[in-house]
């Protein structure tokens, strides 16, 4: 069973075709980069996987189930682009709230919140309000939220936004740890160097269609970087 899958998906918004016959799958334990220029359809694909929107045609599966099923979204961690966190809420209370929303209970909530704070290096900021934090520290809070409950699948939209070089390196280590315990990762990002370091497979969208897809090592030609591949397939 794939961790996530789109099968021949088309999505229209009125006359605009956001996705056109898109198919890709994320096997268990793999890290997948979803790439494309602005407006290519990346966010639409993520919204479909999370059940926030429905395809005009085709099938979407999340952990083998339609994403509108609550069971499909269990053990799924999501980090949205430019996450708007409640500025007046304390970091620990925000994480405890999301731990309950993730289905955790009792002592499990405390353990998971403490683990998330420690993992992302913000234990000393737990009692501070989110609005008092820098953008980079707030992004660490968002990461801690996504990791609550040891998710089997992580859906990350521009996950390194706001992180400095040390934060980017830490994020790679967090994702490596998640993969080592068997989690699958879908990362949508414009920071191609991070995708190249972190991902096994990629799909590149352009104007709603996939223009390249497969294991990264098979797509990149000798002497190429992921950026070279991206420019080559998008510009034709």
C-alpha positions in Angstrom: 0.0 0.0 0.0 1.3 3.4 -1.0 1.6 6.1 1.7 -0.1 8.6 -0.7 -1.2 8.4 -4.4 -2.8 10.4 -7.2 -4.2 8.3 -10.1 -5.1 10.2 -13.2 -6.2 13.2 -11.3 -7.7 16.3 -12.9 -8.8 19.3 -10.9 -10.6 22.3 -12.4 -11.5 25.6 -10.8 -14.1 27.0 -13.2 -12.3 27.3 -16.5 -8.9 27.0 -15.0 -7.2 23.6 -15.2 -5.1 23.3 -12.0 -4.1 19.6 -12.5 -4.3 17.7 -15.7 -4.2 13.8 -15.5 -1.6 13.8 -12.7 -0.4 10.5 -11.3 2.3 9.8 -8.7 2.7 7.5 -5.7 4.8 7.6 -2.5 6.0 4.2 -1.4 6.3 3.5 2.4 9.6 4.8 3.8 10.5 7.0 0.8 11.0 10.7 0.6 9.3 12.4 -2.3 9.8 15.9 -3.7 6.9 17.6 -5.4 8.4 20.5 -7.5 7.3 23.1 -10.0 7.2 26.8 -10.7 4.6 29.0 -9.1 1.1 28.1 -10.2 2.2 24.6 -11.4 -0.4 22.8 -9.2 1.7 21.7 -6.1 -0.5 23.2 -3.5 -3.6 21.9 -5.3 -2.1 18.4 -5.1 -1.5 18.7 -1.4 -5.0 20.0 -0.8 -6.4 17.0 -2.6 -4.2 14.6 -0.5 -5.5 16.2 2.7 -9.1 16.1 1.6 -9.4 19.9 1.6 -10.5 19.7 -2.1 -11.8 16.9 -4.3 -10.7 15.9 -7.8 -12.8 16.7 -10.8 -11.8 13.3 -12.0 -9.4 10.5 -11.0 -8.6 9.0 -7.6 -6.7 10.2 -4.6 -5.6 7.8 -1.8 -4.0 8.6 1.5 -2.7 5.5 3.3 -4.9 3.5 0.9 -8.1 5.3 1.8 -10.0 8.3 0.4 -8.5 11.3 2.1 -12.0 12.5 3.2 -12.1 9.5 5.6 -10.9 10.4 9.1 -9.1 7.1 9.3 -6.9 8.1 6.3 -5.7 11.3 8.1 -4.7 9.5 11.3 -0.9 9.3 11.7 -0.4 12.0 9.0 1.6 15.1 9.9 1.1 18.4 7.9 3.2 21.5 7.8 1.5 24.1 5.6 3.3 26.9 3.8 3.6 30.0 5.9 1.8 28.4 8.8 -0.3 31.0 10.6 0.2 30.0 14.2 -1.9 31.7 17.0 0.4 34.5 18.2 -1.1 34.8 21.7 -0.9 31.1 22.5 2.0 29.6 24.5 4.1 27.1 22.6 3.4 24.2 24.9 -0.4 24.9 25.0 -0.4 25.1 21.2 1.3 21.7 20.9 -0.9 20.1 23.6 -4.0 21.3 21.7 -2.7 19.7 18.5 -1.7 16.5 20.3 -5.4 16.2 21.4 -6.5 16.9 17.8 -4.2 14.1 16.6 -6.0 11.7 18.9 -3.5 11.4 21.7 -4.6 11.3 25.3 -3.5 11.3 28.9 0.2 11.0 29.6 0.8 10.3 25.9 0.2 14.0 25.2 2.9 15.2 27.6 5.4 12.7 26.3 4.8 13.7 22.7 4.9 17.4 23.4 8.1 17.1 25.3 9.6 15.0 22.6 8.6 17.5 19.9 10.1 20.4 21.9 13.3 18.5 22.4 13.6 17.3 18.8 13.2 20.8 17.4 15.4 22.5 20.0 12.8 24.8 21.6 12.3 23.2 25.0 13.5 26.5 26.6 10.8 28.4 24.7 7.8 26.3 25.8 6.3 28.9 28.1 6.7 31.8 25.6 3.9 33.0 23.3 4.3 32.1 19.6 4.1 35.7 18.6 7.2 36.6 20.6 9.3 34.2 18.6 11.4 34.9 15.5 10.2 33.5 12.2 12.7 30.7 12.4 11.7 29.6 15.9 8.0 29.8 14.9 8.8 27.4 12.0 10.4 25.0 14.6 7.1 25.1 16.5 5.3 24.2 13.2 7.7 21.3 12.7 7.1 20.1 16.3 3.4 20.1 15.6 3.8 18.1 12.4 5.8 15.4 14.2 3.3 14.9 17.1 2.2 11.3 17.4 5.0 9.9 15.3 3.2 10.2 11.9 3.6 7.5 9.3 3.3 10.2 6.5 4.6 13.8 6.6 3.2 16.3 4.1 5.5 19.4 4.1 4.8 22.6 2.1 7.9 24.8 1.9 9.2 23.3 5.2 12.5 25.3 5.4 10.7 28.7 5.0 12.2 31.1 7.6 14.9 28.7 8.7 18.6 29.8 8.8 21.3 27.4 7.5 21.6 25.7 10.9 17.8 25.3 11.0 17.8 23.8 7.5 20.5 21.3 8.6 18.5 20.4 11.7 15.4 19.9 9.6 17.2 17.4 7.4 18.2 15.5 10.6 14.6 15.5 11.8 13.4 14.1 8.5 16.2 11.5 8.4 15.1 10.4 11.9 11.5 10.1 10.7 12.4 8.1 7.7 14.7 5.8 9.8 11.6 4.8 11.8 9.7 4.1 8.6 7.8 7.3 7.9 7.2 8.5 4.3 7.7 12.2 3.4 6.3 14.4 0.7 8.1 17.7 0.5 7.0 20.6 -1.8 9.8 23.2 -2.0 11.5 25.8 -4.2 14.8 25.2 -2.3 16.0 22.6 -4.8 19.3 22.0 -3.0 17.4 20.8 0.1 15.1 18.5 -2.0 18.2 17.1 -3.7 19.7 16.2 -0.3 16.5 14.9 1.3 14.5 13.1 -1.4 14.7 9.7 -3.1 12.1 10.5 -5.8 10.7 13.6 -7.4 7.8 14.7 -9.6 8.0 18.0 -11.4 4.8 19.8 -12.4 4.5 22.5 -15.0 1.1 24.1 -15.9 -0.7 21.3 -14.1 1.0 18.4 -15.8 3.9 16.2 -14.7 6.9 16.8 -16.9 9.3 14.5 -15.1 8.8 11.8 -12.4 10.8 9.0 -10.9 13.8 8.2 -8.7 16.1 11.3 -8.6 19.2 9.3 -9.5 17.5 8.1 -12.7 16.2 11.5 -13.8 19.4 13.6 -13.3 21.8 13.2 -16.2 25.6 12.8 -15.6 27.0 16.2 -14.4 23.5 17.6 -13.7 22.1 19.0 -10.5 18.4 18.9 -9.6 18.3 22.6 -10.6 19.6 21.7 -14.0 17.0 19.0 -14.4 14.3 21.4 -13.3 15.2 24.1 -15.8 15.6 21.5 -18.6 12.2 19.9 -18.2 10.2 23.1 -17.4 11.6 25.2 -20.1 11.7 22.4 -22.6 
